[in-house]
């Protein structure tokens, strides 16, 4: 069993990944910003590709978030 998790700090990205069918392992409170959650997904090459695609969209101005 793969016990590696990929942390996601953006709620919008977490919702998008979850909707795309990626496995959300667990959530936890951010240690530095206690009012924000961190979403932990099972790490796979497909997940990394989806995150990188999202970052590219953000950099190109399709989203208001920063990466």
LUMVO-476180 format. One record per atom (N, C-alpha, C, O, CB): chain; residue in three letters; atom name; x, y, z. Coordinates in steps of 0.2 Angstrom, whole numbers. Glycine has a CB too. Layout:
BEGIN
A; ala; CA; X; Y; Z
...
//
This chain:
BEGIN
A; unk; N; 4; -6; 0
A; unk; CA; 0; 0; 0
A; unk; C; 4; 6; 0
A; unk; O; 9; 7; 4
A; unk; CB; -5; 0; 6
A; unk; N; 3; 11; -4
A; unk; CA; 6; 17; -5
A; unk; C; 4; 22; 1
A; unk; O; -2; 24; 1
A; unk; CB; 5; 21; -11
A; unk; N; 9; 24; 6
A; unk; CA; 7; 28; 11
A; unk; C; 9; 35; 10
A; unk; O; 10; 39; 15
A; unk; CB; 10; 25; 17
A; unk; N; 11; 37; 4
A; unk; CA; 13; 44; 3
A; unk; C; 7; 48; 1
A; unk; O; 2; 46; -3
A; unk; CB; 18; 44; -3
A; unk; N; 7; 54; 4
A; unk; CA; 1; 59; 3
A; unk; C; 4; 65; 0
A; unk; O; 9; 68; 1
A; unk; CB; -3; 60; 9
A; unk; N; 0; 69; -4
A; unk; CA; 1; 75; -7
A; unk; C; -3; 80; -4
A; unk; O; -9; 80; -5
A; unk; CB; 0; 75; -15
A; unk; N; 0; 85; 0
A; unk; CA; -4; 90; 3
A; unk; C; -7; 95; -2
A; unk; O; -3; 98; -6
A; unk; CB; 0; 93; 9
A; unk; N; -13; 97; -1
A; unk; CA; -16; 103; -5
A; unk; C; -19; 108; -1
A; unk; O; -23; 106; 4
A; unk; CB; -21; 100; -10
A; unk; N; -16; 114; -1
A; unk; CA; -18; 120; 3
A; unk; C; -24; 124; 0
A; unk; O; -27; 128; 4
A; unk; CB; -12; 124; 4
A; unk; N; -26; 123; -6
A; unk; CA; -31; 127; -9
A; unk; C; -38; 123; -9
A; unk; O; -38; 117; -11
A; unk; CB; -29; 128; -16
A; unk; N; -43; 126; -6
A; unk; CA; -49; 122; -6
A; unk; C; -52; 121; -13
A; unk; O; -55; 116; -15
A; unk; CB; -54; 126; -2
A; unk; N; -51; 126; -17
A; unk; CA; -54; 126; -24
A; unk; C; -50; 120; -28
A; unk; O; -54; 116; -31
A; unk; CB; -52; 132; -28
A; unk; N; -44; 119; -27
A; unk; CA; -40; 114; -30
A; unk; C; -42; 107; -27
A; unk; O; -43; 102; -31
A; unk; CB; -33; 115; -30
A; unk; N; -43; 107; -21
A; unk; CA; -45; 100; -18
A; unk; C; -52; 98; -20
A; unk; O; -53; 92; -21
A; unk; CB; -45; 101; -10
A; unk; N; -57; 103; -21
A; unk; CA; -63; 101; -23
A; unk; C; -63; 99; -31
A; unk; O; -66; 94; -33
A; unk; CB; -68; 107; -23
A; unk; N; -59; 102; -34
A; unk; CA; -58; 100; -41
A; unk; C; -55; 93; -42
A; unk; O; -57; 89; -46
A; unk; CB; -53; 105; -45
A; unk; N; -50; 91; -38
A; unk; CA; -47; 85; -38
A; unk; C; -51; 79; -36
A; unk; O; -52; 74; -39
A; unk; CB; -40; 85; -34
A; unk; N; -55; 81; -30
A; unk; CA; -60; 76; -28
A; unk; C; -65; 75; -33
A; unk; O; -67; 69; -34
A; unk; CB; -63; 79; -21
A; unk; N; -68; 80; -36
A; unk; CA; -73; 79; -41
A; unk; C; -70; 75; -47
A; unk; O; -74; 72; -51
A; unk; CB; -75; 86; -44
A; unk; N; -64; 76; -49
A; unk; CA; -61; 72; -54
A; unk; C; -59; 64; -52
A; unk; O; -57; 60; -56
A; unk; CB; -54; 75; -56
A; unk; N; -61; 63; -46
A; unk; CA; -60; 56; -44
A; unk; C; -54; 54; -40
A; unk; O; -53; 48; -39
A; unk; CB; -61; 51; -50
A; unk; N; -50; 59; -38
A; unk; CA; -44; 57; -34
A; unk; C; -46; 56; -27
A; unk; O; -51; 59; -24
A; unk; CB; -39; 63; -35
A; unk; N; -42; 51; -24
A; unk; CA; -44; 49; -17
A; unk; C; -41; 54; -12
A; unk; O; -35; 55; -11
A; unk; CB; -40; 42; -16
A; unk; N; -46; 57; -8
A; unk; CA; -44; 61; -3
A; unk; C; -43; 57; 3
A; unk; O; -48; 54; 6
A; unk; CB; -50; 66; -2
A; unk; N; -37; 56; 6
A; unk; CA; -36; 52; 12
A; unk; C; -38; 55; 18
A; unk; O; -42; 52; 22
A; unk; CB; -28; 51; 12
A; unk; N; -36; 61; 19
A; unk; CA; -39; 65; 26
A; unk; C; -37; 72; 25
A; unk; O; -34; 74; 21
A; unk; CB; -35; 61; 32
A; unk; N; -40; 76; 30
A; unk; CA; -39; 83; 31
A; unk; C; -36; 84; 38
A; unk; O; -37; 80; 42
A; unk; CB; -46; 87; 29
A; unk; N; -33; 90; 38
A; unk; CA; -30; 92; 45
A; unk; C; -30; 100; 45
A; unk; O; -30; 103; 39
A; unk; CB; -23; 89; 46
A; unk; N; -30; 103; 50
A; unk; CA; -29; 110; 51
A; unk; C; -22; 112; 49
A; unk; O; -17; 108; 51
A; unk; CB; -31; 112; 58
A; unk; N; -21; 117; 46
A; unk; CA; -15; 120; 44
A; unk; C; -11; 122; 50
A; unk; O; -14; 126; 54
A; unk; CB; -15; 126; 39
A; unk; N; -5; 120; 51
A; unk; CA; -1; 122; 57
A; unk; C; 1; 129; 58
A; unk; O; 1; 132; 63
A; unk; CB; 6; 118; 57
A; unk; N; 2; 133; 52
A; unk; CA; 3; 140; 52
A; unk; C; -3; 144; 52
A; unk; O; -2; 150; 55
A; unk; CB; 8; 141; 46
A; unk; N; -8; 142; 48
A; unk; CA; -14; 146; 48
A; unk; C; -20; 142; 51
A; unk; O; -22; 138; 47
A; unk; CB; -15; 149; 41
A; unk; N; -21; 142; 57
A; unk; CA; -26; 138; 60
A; unk; C; -33; 138; 57
A; unk; O; -37; 134; 59
A; unk; CB; -26; 139; 67
A; unk; N; -35; 143; 54
A; unk; CA; -41; 144; 51
A; unk; C; -42; 140; 44
A; unk; O; -47; 141; 41
A; unk; CB; -44; 151; 51
A; unk; N; -37; 138; 42
A; unk; CA; -37; 134; 35
A; unk; C; -35; 127; 36
A; unk; O; -32; 125; 40
A; unk; CB; -32; 138; 30
A; unk; N; -38; 123; 31
A; unk; CA; -37; 116; 31
A; unk; C; -32; 114; 26
A; unk; O; -31; 117; 21
A; unk; CB; -44; 112; 30
A; unk; N; -29; 108; 27
A; unk; CA; -25; 105; 22
A; unk; C; -28; 99; 20
A; unk; O; -30; 95; 24
A; unk; CB; -17; 104; 25
A; unk; N; -28; 97; 13
A; unk; CA; -31; 91; 11
A; unk; C; -26; 87; 8
A; unk; O; -22; 89; 4
A; unk; CB; -36; 93; 5
A; unk; N; -26; 81; 11
A; unk; CA; -21; 76; 9
A; unk; C; -24; 70; 4
A; unk; O; -28; 67; 6
A; unk; CB; -18; 72; 15
A; unk; N; -21; 70; -2
A; unk; CA; -23; 66; -7
A; unk; C; -18; 60; -8
A; unk; O; -12; 61; -7
A; unk; CB; -24; 69; -14
A; unk; N; -20; 54; -10
A; unk; CA; -15; 49; -11
A; unk; C; -11; 51; -17
A; unk; O; -14; 53; -22
A; unk; CB; -19; 42; -13
A; unk; N; -4; 51; -16
A; unk; CA; 0; 53; -22
A; unk; C; 1; 48; -27
A; unk; O; 3; 43; -26
A; unk; CB; 7; 55; -19
A; unk; N; -1; 51; -33
A; unk; CA; 0; 47; -39
A; unk; C; 3; 52; -45
A; unk; O; 2; 58; -44
A; unk; CB; -7; 44; -42
A; unk; N; 6; 49; -50
A; unk; CA; 8; 53; -56
A; unk; C; 2; 57; -59
A; unk; O; 3; 62; -61
A; unk; CB; 12; 49; -61
A; unk; N; -4; 54; -59
A; unk; CA; -9; 57; -62
A; unk; C; -11; 63; -58
A; unk; O; -13; 68; -61
A; unk; CB; -15; 52; -63
A; unk; N; -11; 63; -51
A; unk; CA; -13; 68; -47
A; unk; C; -8; 74; -48
A; unk; O; -10; 80; -48
A; unk; CB; -13; 66; -39
A; unk; N; -1; 72; -48
A; unk; CA; 4; 78; -49
A; unk; C; 2; 81; -56
A; unk; O; 3; 87; -57
A; unk; CB; 11; 74; -49
A; unk; N; 1; 77; -61
A; unk; CA; -1; 80; -68
A; unk; C; -7; 85; -67
A; unk; O; -7; 90; -70
A; unk; CB; -2; 75; -73
A; unk; N; -12; 83; -64
A; unk; CA; -18; 87; -63
A; unk; C; -16; 93; -59
A; unk; O; -19; 99; -61
A; unk; CB; -24; 83; -59
A; unk; N; -12; 93; -54
A; unk; CA; -10; 99; -50
A; unk; C; -6; 104; -54
A; unk; O; -7; 110; -54
A; unk; CB; -6; 97; -44
A; unk; N; -2; 101; -58
A; unk; CA; 2; 105; -63
A; unk; C; -2; 108; -68
A; unk; O; -1; 114; -70
A; unk; CB; 8; 101; -66
A; unk; N; -7; 105; -71
A; unk; CA; -12; 108; -75
A; unk; C; -15; 114; -72
A; unk; O; -17; 119; -75
A; unk; CB; -16; 103; -78
A; unk; N; -17; 113; -66
A; unk; CA; -21; 118; -62
A; unk; C; -16; 124; -61
A; unk; O; -19; 130; -62
A; unk; CB; -24; 115; -56
A; unk; N; -10; 123; -59
A; unk; CA; -6; 128; -58
A; unk; C; -4; 132; -65
A; unk; O; -4; 138; -65
A; unk; CB; 1; 126; -56
A; unk; N; -4; 129; -70
A; unk; CA; -3; 132; -77
A; unk; C; -9; 137; -78
A; unk; O; -8; 142; -81
A; unk; CB; -2; 127; -82
A; unk; N; -15; 134; -77
A; unk; CA; -21; 138; -78
A; unk; C; -21; 144; -73
A; unk; O; -23; 150; -76
A; unk; CB; -28; 134; -76
A; unk; N; -19; 144; -67
A; unk; CA; -19; 149; -63
A; unk; C; -13; 154; -65
A; unk; O; -15; 161; -65
A; unk; CB; -17; 147; -56
A; unk; N; -8; 152; -67
A; unk; CA; -3; 157; -70
A; unk; C; -5; 160; -76
A; unk; O; -3; 166; -78
A; unk; CB; 4; 153; -71
A; unk; N; -9; 157; -80
A; unk; CA; -12; 160; -86
A; unk; C; -18; 165; -85
A; unk; O; -20; 168; -90
A; unk; CB; -13; 155; -91
A; unk; N; -19; 166; -79
A; unk; CA; -25; 170; -77
A; unk; C; -32; 168; -77
A; unk; O; -37; 172; -77
A; unk; CB; -24; 176; -81
A; unk; N; -33; 161; -78
A; unk; CA; -39; 158; -78
A; unk; C; -43; 158; -71
A; unk; O; -49; 157; -70
A; unk; CB; -39; 152; -81
A; unk; N; -39; 159; -66
A; unk; CA; -41; 158; -59
A; unk; C; -38; 164; -55
A; unk; O; -33; 167; -57
A; unk; CB; -39; 151; -55
A; unk; N; -41; 166; -49
A; unk; CA; -39; 172; -46
A; unk; C; -34; 170; -40
A; unk; O; -31; 174; -37
A; unk; CB; -45; 175; -42
A; unk; N; -32; 163; -39
A; unk; CA; -28; 161; -34
A; unk; C; -21; 162; -36
A; unk; O; -19; 163; -42
A; unk; CB; -29; 154; -33
A; unk; N; -16; 161; -31
A; unk; CA; -9; 161; -32
A; unk; C; -7; 154; -31
A; unk; O; -9; 151; -27
A; unk; CB; -6; 167; -28
A; unk; N; -1; 153; -35
A; unk; CA; 2; 146; -34
A; unk; C; 9; 147; -32
A; unk; O; 13; 143; -31
A; unk; CB; 1; 142; -40
//
